[in-house]
Amino acid sequence: MKREIPLIISMASGIFVLVGFFVPHPAIRAIYDDIQQWVIIVVAFTYVLGMANLMRINVEQIQRRSKDWVYKLALVVSLLATMAVGFSEGTHYLDDGTKFSWIYNTFYSAMSATMFSLLAFFIASAAFRAFRVRTVEALLLALAAFILMLGRVPIGSVIHPYLPVAADWLMEIPQNAAKRGILMGAALGVMATGFRVILGIERTYGSEGGGG
Amino acid sequence: MSFSLSALRHLDRRWIFLAIGLLVVVPLLTGFHIAPVLPGARARGFYDVIQKLPAGSTVLLAGDYDPGTIAENYPMHLAVARQLMARNIKIIGVELYPGGPPLADRVLHIAGEEYKKRESYDYVNLGYKSGNEVVMSQMGSSIPRTFPADRRGIPVGRIPVMKGIENFGQIALLVSISAGFPGTKEWVQQIVSRYHVPMVAGVTAVSAPEYYPYLQAGQLQGLLGGMAGAAEYEVLVKAPGLATRGMDAQSLAHIFIALMIILGNLAALPQRTPGAKK
């Protein structure tokens, strides 16, 4: 039963969601809406589960003084401190002037933007050290990169008025054709996987793990 | 020449970091200006769709990003809020990124103060809800059931701007400001394809190519790609801001990266050892 019950729940939910997507009949729609509400509630609980798992793994490693345990301690302390501040400020925890909003602006916002900004440095370094034009394909890639990098910024039209036009052509014709093919392939894959889940062939979510 | 190539081969990458840092920071701090920003067809499409909306209609503004992509998404988010409020269009904000609500609040409050709009009457931020595409799909059935209260905890039944709003039948346009998943692609799949709501999107540069097929198919009626798209749109709404200022830095950074590719390949040319046979 441990194996069959999750399969039956998945099949029933999958069939109702699939039918509900295409059939707007009130009876089906009501069940469809209920299932969606349950999903929203379950997803909210996964955050709690994720946090509990994060705590369990990190606290264990801190206790064992494993490699980089100080960083794990910083993570746990930050998590608990942020939660404590958030709970102490109630439902208005994100209003202007709250301590939680100070944490958000001073730490979270700055650190998130910094992580993304580092890309500029690594891309410049990688362009110098790794982008080697050794084959015809690499040459085509380099040419496309030059046209796009220069054609997509204002200086492109100063260098040559045709650069933005060429950049647009690259994006709208060859890029679009390739992207459309990838999207269609991925969509067929998603449909196949969806049917496998609904029919109980794909069972990676089951208690055994690893499928089969 | 051989000395220069040898120096290139042993170039410390910290010099590259310093150069790119200066090329980005100096134009931003000094206002150094290289070239004007010229709006393209995609940004113009985005702008025109909003211009054609009747005053008093309601738009769903999805701010699906967090501070990680603030440089690209925030300027376009602010510019679209300004254009909507300038045209007296009501805004319902939602966010599917946990870190998104404070940014959406900031955008709506800044634009609201500029155009003398009142929260709850002219705009509202319903906030964040976990569940990704399921939230979108559920909104198709009932927006008040999906978001029973706004971000401040006020029940939607008591919010004037939400009066008469049940689902996408009452939404004139869906505007998605998106950093990835869940975002523009999911809004197209869950809402545009089912309810045929007109939609425009502002996305990060790295994800923009993914949305070209939707744009060509007419499922998206306008697309802002990255900071360049945001800058073009700022020019159209006549409110040059962070993105327009950032374009000179981005121009120099792109030229530098192109130069790095050329220099890197020159440095990788086969070395000639003295006395070796040709």
Chai-1 contact restraints between the chains, C-beta under 6 A:
chainA,res_idxA,chainB,res_idxB,connection_type,confidence,min_distance_angstrom,max_distance_angstrom,comment,restraint_id
A,D33,B,S141,contact,1.0,0.0,6.0,A-B,restraint_1
A,Q36,B,V134,contact,1.0,0.0,6.0,A-B,restraint_2
A,Q36,B,S137,contact,1.0,0.0,6.0,A-B,restraint_3
A,Q36,B,Q138,contact,1.0,0.0,6.0,A-B,restraint_4
A,V39,B,G131,contact,1.0,0.0,6.0,A-B,restraint_5
A,V39,B,V134,contact,1.0,0.0,6.0,A-B,restraint_6
A,I40,B,G131,contact,1.0,0.0,6.0,A-B,restraint_7
A,I40,B,V134,contact,1.0,0.0,6.0,A-B,restraint_8
A,V43,B,S130,contact,1.0,0.0,6.0,A-B,restraint_9
A,V43,B,G131,contact,1.0,0.0,6.0,A-B,restraint_10
A,A44,B,S130,contact,1.0,0.0,6.0,A-B,restraint_11
A,T91,B,G153,contact,1.0,0.0,6.0,A-B,restraint_12
A,L94,B,P102,contact,1.0,0.0,6.0,A-B,restraint_13
A,Y104,B,P102,contact,1.0,0.0,6.0,A-B,restraint_14
A,S109,B,P67,contact,1.0,0.0,6.0,A-B,restraint_15
A,S112,B,P67,contact,1.0,0.0,6.0,A-B,restraint_16
A,S112,B,G68,contact,1.0,0.0,6.0,A-B,restraint_17
A,A113,B,P67,contact,1.0,0.0,6.0,A-B,restraint_18
A,A113,B,I70,contact,1.0,0.0,6.0,A-B,restraint_19
A,F116,B,G68,contact,1.0,0.0,6.0,A-B,restraint_20
A,A120,B,I20,contact,1.0,0.0,6.0,A-B,restraint_21
A,F121,B,F17,contact,1.0,0.0,6.0,A-B,restraint_22
A,F121,B,I20,contact,1.0,0.0,6.0,A-B,restraint_23
A,A124,B,I16,contact,1.0,0.0,6.0,A-B,restraint_24
A,A124,B,I20,contact,1.0,0.0,6.0,A-B,restraint_25
A,A124,B,I257,contact,1.0,0.0,6.0,A-B,restraint_26
A,A124,B,M260,contact,1.0,0.0,6.0,A-B,restraint_27
A,S125,B,R13,contact,1.0,0.0,6.0,A-B,restraint_28
A,S125,B,I16,contact,1.0,0.0,6.0,A-B,restraint_29
A,A127,B,I257,contact,1.0,0.0,6.0,A-B,restraint_30
A,A127,B,M260,contact,1.0,0.0,6.0,A-B,restraint_31
A,A127,B,I261,contact,1.0,0.0,6.0,A-B,restraint_32
A,F128,B,I16,contact,1.0,0.0,6.0,A-B,restraint_33
A,F128,B,M260,contact,1.0,0.0,6.0,A-B,restraint_34
A,F128,B,G264,contact,1.0,0.0,6.0,A-B,restraint_35
A,F131,B,I261,contact,1.0,0.0,6.0,A-B,restraint_36
A,R132,B,A268,contact,1.0,0.0,6.0,A-B,restraint_37
A,V133,B,N265,contact,1.0,0.0,6.0,A-B,restraint_38
A,F146,B,A258,contact,1.0,0.0,6.0,A-B,restraint_39
A,M149,B,H254,contact,1.0,0.0,6.0,A-B,restraint_40
A,M149,B,A258,contact,1.0,0.0,6.0,A-B,restraint_41
A,R152,B,A228,contact,1.0,0.0,6.0,A-B,restraint_42
A,V153,B,Q250,contact,1.0,0.0,6.0,A-B,restraint_43
A,V153,B,S251,contact,1.0,0.0,6.0,A-B,restraint_44
A,V153,B,H254,contact,1.0,0.0,6.0,A-B,restraint_45
A,P154,B,A35,contact,1.0,0.0,6.0,A-B,restraint_46
A,P154,B,V37,contact,1.0,0.0,6.0,A-B,restraint_47
A,P154,B,M247,contact,1.0,0.0,6.0,A-B,restraint_48
A,P154,B,S251,contact,1.0,0.0,6.0,A-B,restraint_49
A,I155,B,I34,contact,1.0,0.0,6.0,A-B,restraint_50
A,I155,B,A35,contact,1.0,0.0,6.0,A-B,restraint_51
A,I155,B,S251,contact,1.0,0.0,6.0,A-B,restraint_52
A,V158,B,A35,contact,1.0,0.0,6.0,A-B,restraint_53
A,Q175,B,P209,contact,1.0,0.0,6.0,A-B,restraint_54
A,N176,B,Y212,contact,1.0,0.0,6.0,A-B,restraint_55
A,K179,B,P209,contact,1.0,0.0,6.0,A-B,restraint_56
A,K179,B,P213,contact,1.0,0.0,6.0,A-B,restraint_57
A,R180,B,P213,contact,1.0,0.0,6.0,A-B,restraint_58
